[in-house]
Amino acid sequence: MTTIVNVVVGLIALLHVYILVLEMFLWDKPRGLRAFGQTLEAARASKVLAANQGLYNGFLAAGLFWGLSLGAAGTAVKVFFLACVLVAGVFGAVTANRKILFFQAVPAAIGLALVILA
């Protein structure tokens, strides 16, 4: 069970690395425009804000990787960062785009439940 839990947590961390790349480096490129449904003009106007969001997603990923690196002692760290991802996902779904609920909050909720139950 521990291996499955750690794989799920690792996948959530990798998802946030991907979001970091989209927001920090690809925001105004074709891939970023498609991912976030932006026009080039809107993306250029919000590029600095998106890069800031990307950095925060990187911190979430780093925290999850940190929790994984601690082994059994990392449970509390994983719980904290998965809860942060869950809150960020719910907030993003309410304020920005409902798809965020399914791409960020639901995986975090599943990961959090697995970590707590393991």
C-alpha positions as CSV (number, residue, x, y, z in Angstrom):
1,M,0.0,0.0,0.0
2,T,2.8,2.4,0.8
3,T,4.3,2.1,-2.7
4,I,0.9,3.0,-4.2
5,V,0.5,5.9,-1.9
6,N,4.0,7.2,-2.7
7,V,3.4,6.8,-6.5
8,V,0.2,8.8,-6.2
9,V,2.0,11.5,-4.2
10,G,4.8,11.5,-6.7
11,L,2.5,11.9,-9.7
12,I,0.8,14.8,-8.0
13,A,4.2,16.4,-7.4
14,L,5.1,15.9,-11.1
15,L,1.8,17.4,-12.1
16,H,2.8,20.5,-10.2
17,V,6.2,20.6,-11.9
18,Y,4.3,20.5,-15.2
19,I,2.1,23.3,-14.1
20,L,5.2,25.3,-13.1
21,V,6.6,24.8,-16.6
22,L,3.3,25.9,-18.2
23,E,2.9,29.0,-16.1
24,M,6.6,30.1,-15.9
25,F,7.9,29.2,-19.3
26,L,5.1,28.4,-21.7
27,W,2.4,30.8,-20.6
28,D,2.5,32.9,-23.8
29,K,3.5,30.0,-26.1
30,P,1.1,27.8,-28.1
31,R,1.1,25.0,-25.4
32,G,0.4,27.4,-22.6
33,L,-2.2,29.3,-24.6
34,R,-4.1,26.1,-25.3
35,A,-3.7,24.8,-21.7
36,F,-5.2,27.9,-20.2
37,G,-7.5,29.0,-23.0
38,Q,-5.8,32.4,-23.3
39,T,-5.3,34.8,-26.1
40,L,-1.8,35.9,-26.8
41,E,-2.6,39.4,-25.7
42,A,-4.1,38.3,-22.4
43,A,-1.1,36.0,-21.8
44,R,1.4,38.7,-22.4
45,A,-0.5,41.0,-20.1
46,S,-0.5,38.4,-17.3
47,K,2.8,36.7,-17.9
48,V,4.5,38.0,-14.6
49,L,1.5,36.9,-12.5
50,A,1.5,33.5,-14.2
51,A,5.2,33.1,-13.5
52,N,4.5,33.9,-9.8
53,Q,1.7,31.2,-9.8
54,G,4.1,28.8,-11.4
55,L,6.7,29.4,-8.6
56,Y,4.1,28.6,-6.0
57,N,3.2,25.4,-7.8
58,G,6.9,24.5,-7.7
59,F,6.9,25.0,-4.0
60,L,4.0,22.6,-3.7
61,A,5.9,20.0,-5.8
62,A,9.0,20.5,-3.7
63,G,7.1,20.0,-0.5
64,L,5.6,16.7,-1.8
65,F,9.0,15.5,-3.0
66,W,10.5,16.5,0.4
67,G,7.7,14.4,2.2
68,L,8.5,11.5,-0.1
69,S,12.2,11.8,0.6
70,L,11.6,11.4,4.4
71,G,10.1,8.0,4.0
72,A,7.7,7.0,6.8
73,A,8.7,10.1,8.8
74,G,7.3,12.3,5.9
75,T,3.7,11.6,6.5
76,A,2.9,14.9,8.2
77,V,4.8,16.8,5.4
78,K,2.8,15.0,2.7
79,V,-0.5,15.7,4.5
80,F,0.4,19.3,4.8
81,F,1.4,19.8,1.2
82,L,-1.5,17.7,-0.2
83,A,-3.9,19.8,1.9
84,C,-2.3,23.0,0.4
85,V,-2.8,21.5,-3.1
86,L,-6.4,20.7,-2.3
87,V,-7.1,24.2,-1.0
88,A,-5.4,25.8,-4.0
89,G,-7.3,23.5,-6.3
90,V,-10.7,24.4,-4.8
91,F,-9.9,28.1,-4.7
92,G,-8.8,27.9,-8.4
93,A,-11.9,26.1,-9.4
94,V,-14.1,28.7,-7.7
95,T,-12.2,31.8,-8.9
96,A,-10.6,30.8,-12.2
97,N,-11.8,27.7,-13.9
98,R,-13.8,24.7,-12.8
99,K,-11.5,22.3,-14.6
100,I,-8.9,23.0,-11.9
101,L,-11.2,21.0,-9.5
102,F,-10.6,17.9,-11.5
103,F,-6.9,18.4,-12.4
104,Q,-5.7,19.6,-9.1
105,A,-8.2,19.3,-6.2
106,V,-9.5,15.8,-6.9
107,P,-6.1,14.2,-7.2
108,A,-5.0,16.0,-4.0
109,A,-8.0,14.7,-2.2
110,I,-7.4,11.2,-3.3
111,G,-3.7,11.5,-2.4
112,L,-4.6,13.0,1.0
113,A,-7.1,10.2,1.7
114,L,-4.5,7.5,0.8
115,V,-1.8,9.1,2.9
116,I,-4.1,9.3,5.9
117,L,-5.4,5.8,5.5
118,A,-2.0,4.1,4.9
